[in-house]
Amino acid sequence: QSNRKAGYLFDFGERFPEGNIGEIVYALGDLYCPMEKDSGFLIRCFSPVCVWLNGEQVFSSSGEQERNGHPVRFDVSLKEGYNRLLFRCERTSIGFGCIFQNAMPQWEPCN
């Protein structure tokens, strides 16, 4: 679900509370883009997170990013039509998941 700041919350700790440290969850979704363009995204990691766009890895979190909880920006090239996003999150003692959003949601809302 989207939060009030246009971020999509992937809180797998809440969704799967009975899990064990080291378990992995994958989330898959499509993002439609009316034309080919470059776009920036922000991700706030609660655990180790990797993101793939159209089969290419575009983000992998570091331990510092997972611990400090600050948003990290990464830029990608979106193709015209549907773009497939795949998230890989690993459960740790500090959390399990992330928040993902467009870096400029007021100009580029994501659905």
C-alpha positions in Angstrom: 0.0 0.0 0.0 1.0 3.6 -0.6 1.6 5.9 2.4 0.9 9.6 2.6 4.2 10.5 1.0 3.6 8.4 -2.1 5.9 5.6 -0.8 5.0 1.9 -1.1 5.5 0.1 2.1 6.9 -3.5 1.9 6.7 -4.4 5.6 7.3 -8.1 5.5 7.9 -8.4 9.2 4.3 -7.4 9.8 2.9 -9.5 7.0 4.9 -12.6 8.0 5.5 -12.3 11.8 6.2 -16.0 12.3 9.3 -16.0 10.1 12.9 -16.7 11.0 16.1 -14.7 10.6 17.6 -15.2 7.2 14.3 -15.9 5.4 13.8 -14.1 2.0 10.8 -12.7 0.4 10.4 -11.6 -3.2 7.9 -9.0 -4.4 7.1 -8.5 -8.1 5.2 -5.7 -9.8 4.9 -3.8 -13.0 5.3 0.0 -13.4 3.7 1.5 -16.5 5.6 4.3 -18.3 3.9 6.2 -21.2 7.3 6.9 -22.8 10.9 5.9 -22.5 12.7 8.1 -19.9 15.1 8.3 -17.0 13.6 8.4 -13.6 14.9 8.5 -10.0 13.6 6.5 -7.1 14.1 6.5 -3.3 14.3 3.4 -1.2 14.5 3.2 2.6 15.7 -0.2 3.7 14.8 -2.0 7.0 16.9 -5.0 6.0 19.1 -6.2 3.1 17.3 -5.3 -0.1 18.1 -5.8 -3.8 16.0 -4.4 -6.7 15.9 -5.5 -10.3 14.3 -3.6 -13.2 13.5 -5.6 -16.3 15.9 -8.3 -15.3 18.9 -6.0 -14.5 20.0 -5.4 -10.9 19.7 -1.7 -10.2 20.1 -1.5 -6.4 21.7 -3.4 -3.6 21.7 -2.1 -0.1 24.7 -1.7 2.2 24.8 -2.5 5.9 24.9 1.2 6.7 21.8 2.0 4.6 19.9 -0.9 6.4 20.9 0.4 9.8 20.4 4.2 9.5 17.0 4.0 7.7 17.7 7.1 5.5 16.3 7.1 2.0 18.8 6.3 -0.8 18.3 7.6 -4.3 19.0 5.5 -7.4 18.4 6.4 -11.1 17.1 4.1 -13.8 16.0 4.1 -17.4 12.4 3.2 -17.9 11.2 1.8 -21.2 7.9 2.7 -22.8 5.1 0.4 -21.6 5.4 -1.9 -18.6 8.6 -2.2 -16.6 9.0 -5.1 -14.3 10.3 -4.5 -10.7 11.5 -7.3 -8.5 12.4 -6.8 -4.9 14.4 -9.2 -2.7 14.2 -8.6 1.0 16.0 -10.7 3.7 14.7 -10.9 7.3 17.3 -9.7 9.9 17.1 -8.8 13.6 16.8 -5.1 12.7 13.8 -5.5 10.3 12.4 -7.0 7.1 11.4 -4.9 4.1 11.6 -1.4 2.7 9.7 1.7 1.5 10.0 2.5 -2.2 8.9 5.6 -4.0 9.6 7.9 -6.9 12.1 10.6 -6.0 9.7 13.3 -7.4 6.2 11.9 -6.8 4.6 15.3 -7.4 5.7 15.2 -11.0 6.0 11.5 -11.6 3.4 9.6 -9.6 3.8 5.9 -9.6 0.9 3.5 -9.8 
